Amino acid sequence: MIDWKPIAEKFKDADAILIGASNGLSITEGLNLFADNAAFERLFGDFKRKYGIGCILQGMMAGWPREEEKWAFWGRLIHHYCGQYRPTPVMKDLKAIVGEKDYFVVTSNGEGHFELCGFDPSKIYEIEGNWITMQCARPCHDTRYPSLELAEKLSDVEQGGHVPTELVPRCPKCGGPMDIHMGAGQRMISDVAAQVRFQNFLNTYHGEKLMVLELGIGWRNQLIKAPMMRLVAGEPNATYVTINLGEIYIADNIQEKSFGLDGRLDELLPALRAACEV
C-alpha cells in the first residue's frame, strides 16, 4: 500500500517539476513501438506481410525501396497516432499534477503527445526528435519543417501502401529526399534550441526545490534516467519520483530523497493526482 501523503507534500512544496518520460508512457497510451500486437496488425498488417516488418520501430528504421512507400508508412503512422490523437486520461492526470507550477519535459517519445496535450512546446525537449517535424535527409541545412499536415494529406490519398509521387516531400533547398526528424537516423538534426532551454530551466532552479518525476523509464536508460539521477544527486533540495511497471531502480546515493512506485501509470497517476488535490 502506497503512502501518498509524503509524496504529495513534496509535489505541493516543489518550486518546479522536471518530467522525464519514455516508452512506458507511450505504451500506457496504447502506442507500443516494439510489439507485433493486434494494434500493429490492424494498422500495418499489409506492410508486415509485404516487407517483413514486425513492429512500428522496424518500420521507422526500414530501408524502403521507394520514397512513395516510405511516406505511405509515415503518413499512416502519423495520422493514426498524432492526427487522430486526443488527450488520454493519463496525460490529463499529469497536467493536473503539474498544475500552475513551472515545468520542463524531457522525453525520448517522438509522437508529440505532450505538445498535442497542451504542454508548452518551449518547455519540451524531445531528445530523439519527433514525428511531427521533418528535415532534409542529407541534411543540407538544419531547418525543420512541420509534417503533420502533410501526413494527413498522404493518409487521405494513400492506396495499397503507396502515395502519389507528386506528394512525396522534397527538400526545399537541395531538392533531395526528406526524413522524419527522429533519432533512428544518424543524420538527425540536434534541437540545440531545446537543449539551451532545458539548461536554462536547470540553471533557474539550481538549489531550489525541484521535483523530478520519471515516467515509464527502464533501469538501463542512459539518455534520461541516468542523467536525471545524477542531477538529483547534485541538487540538495531535489526529490526523485520514478514510476514504472515491474522495474524500479534508484541509485544508492539518492535513495533517501527518492520514491519508487512499481505499477501502471494509468493507475498510479490518478492516485497521485488525488493525493495532490487534497
Contacts in CASP RR format, 6 or more apart in sequence:
PFRMAT RR
TARGET T0000
AUTHOR 0000-0000-0000
METHOD contacts of the structure
MODEL  1
MIDWKPIAEKFKDADAILIGASNGLSITEGLNLFADNAAFERLFGDFKRK
YGIGCILQGMMAGWPREEEKWAFWGRLIHHYCGQYRPTPVMKDLKAIVGE
KDYFVVTSNGEGHFELCGFDPSKIYEIEGNWITMQCARPCHDTRYPSLEL
AEKLSDVEQGGHVPTELVPRCPKCGGPMDIHMGAGQRMISDVAAQVRFQN
FLNTYHGEKLMVLELGIGWRNQLIKAPMMRLVAGEPNATYVTINLGEIYI
ADNIQEKSFGLDGRLDELLPALRAACEV
2 261 0 8 1.000
2 268 0 8 1.000
2 271 0 8 1.000
4 271 0 8 1.000
4 272 0 8 1.000
4 274 0 8 1.000
4 275 0 8 1.000
5 275 0 8 1.000
6 259 0 8 1.000
7 241 0 8 1.000
7 259 0 8 1.000
7 272 0 8 1.000
7 275 0 8 1.000
8 272 0 8 1.000
8 275 0 8 1.000
8 276 0 8 1.000
8 278 0 8 1.000
10 211 0 8 1.000
10 239 0 8 1.000
10 241 0 8 1.000
10 259 0 8 1.000
11 17 0 8 1.000
11 97 0 8 1.000
11 211 0 8 1.000
11 272 0 8 1.000
11 276 0 8 1.000
12 276 0 8 1.000
13 209 0 8 1.000
14 101 0 8 1.000
14 209 0 8 1.000
14 210 0 8 1.000
14 211 0 8 1.000
14 239 0 8 1.000
15 101 0 8 1.000
15 102 0 8 1.000
15 205 0 8 1.000
15 208 0 8 1.000
15 209 0 8 1.000
15 210 0 8 1.000
16 101 0 8 1.000
16 102 0 8 1.000
16 103 0 8 1.000
16 104 0 8 1.000
16 201 0 8 1.000
16 204 0 8 1.000
16 205 0 8 1.000
16 208 0 8 1.000
16 209 0 8 1.000
16 210 0 8 1.000
16 211 0 8 1.000
17 97 0 8 1.000
17 98 0 8 1.000
17 101 0 8 1.000
17 102 0 8 1.000
17 103 0 8 1.000
17 104 0 8 1.000
17 210 0 8 1.000
17 211 0 8 1.000
17 212 0 8 1.000
17 213 0 8 1.000
18 103 0 8 1.000
18 104 0 8 1.000
18 106 0 8 1.000
18 201 0 8 1.000
18 202 0 8 1.000
18 210 0 8 1.000
18 211 0 8 1.000
18 212 0 8 1.000
18 213 0 8 1.000
18 228 0 8 1.000
18 231 0 8 1.000
19 94 0 8 1.000
19 98 0 8 1.000
19 103 0 8 1.000
19 104 0 8 1.000
19 105 0 8 1.000
19 106 0 8 1.000
19 107 0 8 1.000
19 213 0 8 1.000
19 214 0 8 1.000
19 215 0 8 1.000
20 105 0 8 1.000
20 106 0 8 1.000
20 107 0 8 1.000
20 212 0 8 1.000
20 213 0 8 1.000
20 214 0 8 1.000
20 215 0 8 1.000
20 217 0 8 1.000
20 224 0 8 1.000
20 228 0 8 1.000
21 105 0 8 1.000
21 106 0 8 1.000
21 107 0 8 1.000
21 108 0 8 1.000
21 109 0 8 1.000
21 114 0 8 1.000
21 214 0 8 1.000
21 215 0 8 1.000
21 216 0 8 1.000
21 217 0 8 1.000
21 224 0 8 1.000
22 107 0 8 1.000
22 108 0 8 1.000
22 109 0 8 1.000
22 215 0 8 1.000
22 216 0 8 1.000
22 217 0 8 1.000
22 218 0 8 1.000
22 221 0 8 1.000
22 223 0 8 1.000
22 224 0 8 1.000
22 225 0 8 1.000
23 32 0 8 1.000
23 33 0 8 1.000
23 34 0 8 1.000
23 108 0 8 1.000
23 109 0 8 1.000
23 216 0 8 1.000
23 217 0 8 1.000
24 215 0 8 1.000
24 216 0 8 1.000
24 217 0 8 1.000
24 244 0 8 1.000
24 245 0 8 1.000
24 265 0 8 1.000
25 90 0 8 1.000
25 107 0 8 1.000
25 109 0 8 1.000
25 215 0 8 1.000
25 216 0 8 1.000
25 265 0 8 1.000
26 32 0 8 1.000
26 33 0 8 1.000
26 109 0 8 1.000
26 111 0 8 1.000
26 113 0 8 1.000
28 88 0 8 1.000
28 90 0 8 1.000
28 216 0 8 1.000
28 264 0 8 1.000
28 265 0 8 1.000
28 266 0 8 1.000
29 88 0 8 1.000
29 90 0 8 1.000
29 91 0 8 1.000
29 113 0 8 1.000
30 39 0 8 1.000
31 56 0 8 1.000
31 81 0 8 1.000
31 111 0 8 1.000
32 39 0 8 1.000
32 40 0 8 1.000
32 55 0 8 1.000
32 56 0 8 1.000
33 55 0 8 1.000
33 56 0 8 1.000
33 57 0 8 1.000
33 60 0 8 1.000
34 55 0 8 1.000
34 56 0 8 1.000
34 57 0 8 1.000
35 55 0 8 1.000
36 48 0 8 1.000
36 54 0 8 1.000
36 55 0 8 1.000
40 48 0 8 1.000
40 54 0 8 1.000
40 55 0 8 1.000
40 56 0 8 1.000
41 48 0 8 1.000
43 76 0 8 1.000
43 77 0 8 1.000
43 80 0 8 1.000
44 53 0 8 1.000
44 56 0 8 1.000
44 59 0 8 1.000
44 73 0 8 1.000
44 76 0 8 1.000
46 160 0 8 1.000
46 161 0 8 1.000
47 53 0 8 1.000
47 59 0 8 1.000
47 73 0 8 1.000
47 161 0 8 1.000
48 54 0 8 1.000
51 59 0 8 1.000
51 62 0 8 1.000
51 64 0 8 1.000
52 58 0 8 1.000
53 59 0 8 1.000
53 62 0 8 1.000
56 77 0 8 1.000
57 184 0 8 1.000
59 73 0 8 1.000
60 77 0 8 1.000
60 180 0 8 1.000
60 182 0 8 1.000
60 184 0 8 1.000
61 184 0 8 1.000
61 185 0 8 1.000
62 70 0 8 1.000
62 73 0 8 1.000
63 70 0 8 1.000
64 70 0 8 1.000
64 73 0 8 1.000
66 162 0 8 1.000
67 165 0 8 1.000
67 168 0 8 1.000
67 177 0 8 1.000
68 162 0 8 1.000
68 163 0 8 1.000
68 164 0 8 1.000
68 165 0 8 1.000
68 168 0 8 1.000
69 161 0 8 1.000
69 162 0 8 1.000
71 154 0 8 1.000
71 163 0 8 1.000
71 167 0 8 1.000
71 168 0 8 1.000
71 169 0 8 1.000
72 154 0 8 1.000
72 158 0 8 1.000
72 160 0 8 1.000
72 161 0 8 1.000
72 162 0 8 1.000
72 163 0 8 1.000
73 161 0 8 1.000
74 131 0 8 1.000
74 147 0 8 1.000
74 151 0 8 1.000
74 154 0 8 1.000
74 180 0 8 1.000
75 150 0 8 1.000
75 151 0 8 1.000
75 152 0 8 1.000
75 154 0 8 1.000
75 155 0 8 1.000
75 158 0 8 1.000
75 163 0 8 1.000
76 155 0 8 1.000
76 158 0 8 1.000
77 131 0 8 1.000
77 151 0 8 1.000
78 131 0 8 1.000
78 132 0 8 1.000
78 147 0 8 1.000
78 148 0 8 1.000
78 151 0 8 1.000
78 152 0 8 1.000
78 155 0 8 1.000
78 180 0 8 1.000
79 151 0 8 1.000
79 152 0 8 1.000
79 154 0 8 1.000
79 155 0 8 1.000
81 111 0 8 1.000
81 131 0 8 1.000
82 111 0 8 1.000
82 112 0 8 1.000
82 113 0 8 1.000
82 116 0 8 1.000
82 131 0 8 1.000
82 132 0 8 1.000
82 148 0 8 1.000
82 151 0 8 1.000
83 148 0 8 1.000
83 151 0 8 1.000
83 152 0 8 1.000
85 111 0 8 1.000
85 113 0 8 1.000
85 116 0 8 1.000
87 95 0 8 1.000
87 116 0 8 1.000
87 117 0 8 1.000
87 118 0 8 1.000
89 266 0 8 1.000
89 270 0 8 1.000
90 265 0 8 1.000
90 266 0 8 1.000
90 269 0 8 1.000
91 113 0 8 1.000
91 114 0 8 1.000
91 117 0 8 1.000
92 117 0 8 1.000
93 269 0 8 1.000
93 270 0 8 1.000
93 272 0 8 1.000
93 273 0 8 1.000
94 215 0 8 1.000
94 269 0 8 1.000
95 117 0 8 1.000
95 118 0 8 1.000
95 119 0 8 1.000
96 273 0 8 1.000
96 276 0 8 1.000
96 277 0 8 1.000
97 213 0 8 1.000
97 269 0 8 1.000
97 272 0 8 1.000
97 273 0 8 1.000
97 276 0 8 1.000
102 201 0 8 1.000
102 204 0 8 1.000
102 205 0 8 1.000
103 119 0 8 1.000
103 123 0 8 1.000
104 123 0 8 1.000
104 124 0 8 1.000
104 125 0 8 1.000
104 197 0 8 1.000
104 198 0 8 1.000
104 201 0 8 1.000
105 114 0 8 1.000
105 119 0 8 1.000
105 123 0 8 1.000
105 124 0 8 1.000
105 125 0 8 1.000
106 125 0 8 1.000
106 127 0 8 1.000
106 198 0 8 1.000
106 224 0 8 1.000
106 228 0 8 1.000
107 114 0 8 1.000
107 124 0 8 1.000
107 125 0 8 1.000
107 126 0 8 1.000
107 127 0 8 1.000
107 224 0 8 1.000
108 126 0 8 1.000
108 127 0 8 1.000
108 128 0 8 1.000
108 221 0 8 1.000
108 223 0 8 1.000
108 224 0 8 1.000
109 126 0 8 1.000
110 126 0 8 1.000
110 128 0 8 1.000
110 129 0 8 1.000
110 130 0 8 1.000
110 131 0 8 1.000
110 182 0 8 1.000
111 130 0 8 1.000
111 131 0 8 1.000
112 126 0 8 1.000
112 130 0 8 1.000
112 131 0 8 1.000
112 132 0 8 1.000
114 124 0 8 1.000
115 121 0 8 1.000
115 124 0 8 1.000
115 132 0 8 1.000
122 197 0 8 1.000
123 197 0 8 1.000
123 201 0 8 1.000
124 194 0 8 1.000
125 191 0 8 1.000
125 194 0 8 1.000
125 195 0 8 1.000
125 197 0 8 1.000
125 198 0 8 1.000
126 191 0 8 1.000
126 194 0 8 1.000
127 223 0 8 1.000
127 224 0 8 1.000
128 182 0 8 1.000
128 183 0 8 1.000
128 184 0 8 1.000
128 188 0 8 1.000
128 223 0 8 1.000
129 181 0 8 1.000
129 182 0 8 1.000
129 183 0 8 1.000
129 188 0 8 1.000
129 191 0 8 1.000
130 181 0 8 1.000
130 182 0 8 1.000
131 147 0 8 1.000
131 151 0 8 1.000
131 180 0 8 1.000
131 181 0 8 1.000
131 182 0 8 1.000
132 146 0 8 1.000
132 147 0 8 1.000
132 148 0 8 1.000
133 144 0 8 1.000
133 145 0 8 1.000
133 146 0 8 1.000
133 147 0 8 1.000
133 180 0 8 1.000
133 181 0 8 1.000
134 144 0 8 1.000
134 145 0 8 1.000
134 146 0 8 1.000
134 147 0 8 1.000
134 150 0 8 1.000
134 169 0 8 1.000
134 178 0 8 1.000
134 179 0 8 1.000
134 180 0 8 1.000
134 181 0 8 1.000
135 142 0 8 1.000
135 143 0 8 1.000
135 144 0 8 1.000
135 145 0 8 1.000
135 178 0 8 1.000
135 179 0 8 1.000
135 181 0 8 1.000
135 188 0 8 1.000
135 189 0 8 1.000
136 143 0 8 1.000
136 171 0 8 1.000
136 173 0 8 1.000
136 174 0 8 1.000
136 176 0 8 1.000
136 177 0 8 1.000
136 178 0 8 1.000
136 179 0 8 1.000
137 171 0 8 1.000
137 176 0 8 1.000
137 177 0 8 1.000
137 178 0 8 1.000
137 179 0 8 1.000
137 187 0 8 1.000
138 171 0 8 1.000
138 174 0 8 1.000
138 176 0 8 1.000
138 187 0 8 1.000
139 171 0 8 1.000
139 187 0 8 1.000
139 189 0 8 1.000
140 171 0 8 1.000
140 173 0 8 1.000
140 174 0 8 1.000
140 176 0 8 1.000
141 173 0 8 1.000
142 189 0 8 1.000
144 181 0 8 1.000
144 189 0 8 1.000
144 191 0 8 1.000
145 169 0 8 1.000
145 172 0 8 1.000
145 178 0 8 1.000
147 169 0 8 1.000
147 180 0 8 1.000
147 181 0 8 1.000
150 167 0 8 1.000
150 169 0 8 1.000
153 167 0 8 1.000
154 163 0 8 1.000
154 167 0 8 1.000
157 163 0 8 1.000
157 164 0 8 1.000
157 167 0 8 1.000
168 177 0 8 1.000
169 177 0 8 1.000
169 178 0 8 1.000
170 176 0 8 1.000
170 177 0 8 1.000
170 178 0 8 1.000
171 177 0 8 1.000
171 178 0 8 1.000
179 185 0 8 1.000
179 187 0 8 1.000
181 188 0 8 1.000
181 189 0 8 1.000
182 188 0 8 1.000
202 231 0 8 1.000
206 235 0 8 1.000
207 235 0 8 1.000
207 236 0 8 1.000
207 237 0 8 1.000
208 237 0 8 1.000
209 237 0 8 1.000
209 238 0 8 1.000
209 239 0 8 1.000
210 235 0 8 1.000
210 237 0 8 1.000
210 238 0 8 1.000
210 239 0 8 1.000
211 238 0 8 1.000
211 239 0 8 1.000
211 241 0 8 1.000
212 228 0 8 1.000
212 231 0 8 1.000
212 232 0 8 1.000
212 238 0 8 1.000
212 239 0 8 1.000
212 240 0 8 1.000
212 241 0 8 1.000
213 241 0 8 1.000
213 243 0 8 1.000
214 224 0 8 1.000
214 225 0 8 1.000
214 228 0 8 1.000
214 240 0 8 1.000
214 241 0 8 1.000
214 242 0 8 1.000
214 243 0 8 1.000
214 244 0 8 1.000
215 243 0 8 1.000
215 244 0 8 1.000
215 265 0 8 1.000
216 243 0 8 1.000
216 244 0 8 1.000
216 245 0 8 1.000
216 265 0 8 1.000
217 224 0 8 1.000
217 225 0 8 1.000
217 242 0 8 1.000
217 244 0 8 1.000
218 225 0 8 1.000
218 244 0 8 1.000
218 247 0 8 1.000
218 249 0 8 1.000
219 225 0 8 1.000
219 247 0 8 1.000
219 248 0 8 1.000
219 249 0 8 1.000
225 242 0 8 1.000
225 249 0 8 1.000
228 240 0 8 1.000
229 240 0 8 1.000
229 250 0 8 1.000
229 251 0 8 1.000
229 254 0 8 1.000
231 238 0 8 1.000
232 238 0 8 1.000
232 239 0 8 1.000
232 240 0 8 1.000
232 254 0 8 1.000
232 257 0 8 1.000
232 258 0 8 1.000
233 251 0 8 1.000
233 253 0 8 1.000
233 254 0 8 1.000
238 257 0 8 1.000
239 257 0 8 1.000
239 258 0 8 1.000
239 259 0 8 1.000
240 250 0 8 1.000
240 254 0 8 1.000
240 257 0 8 1.000
240 258 0 8 1.000
240 259 0 8 1.000
241 258 0 8 1.000
241 259 0 8 1.000
241 260 0 8 1.000
241 261 0 8 1.000
242 248 0 8 1.000
242 249 0 8 1.000
242 250 0 8 1.000
242 258 0 8 1.000
242 259 0 8 1.000
242 260 0 8 1.000
242 261 0 8 1.000
243 260 0 8 1.000
243 261 0 8 1.000
243 263 0 8 1.000
243 265 0 8 1.000
243 268 0 8 1.000
243 269 0 8 1.000
244 261 0 8 1.000
244 262 0 8 1.000
244 263 0 8 1.000
245 262 0 8 1.000
245 263 0 8 1.000
245 264 0 8 1.000
245 265 0 8 1.000
246 262 0 8 1.000
246 263 0 8 1.000
247 262 0 8 1.000
248 260 0 8 1.000
248 261 0 8 1.000
248 262 0 8 1.000
250 258 0 8 1.000
250 260 0 8 1.000
261 268 0 8 1.000
END
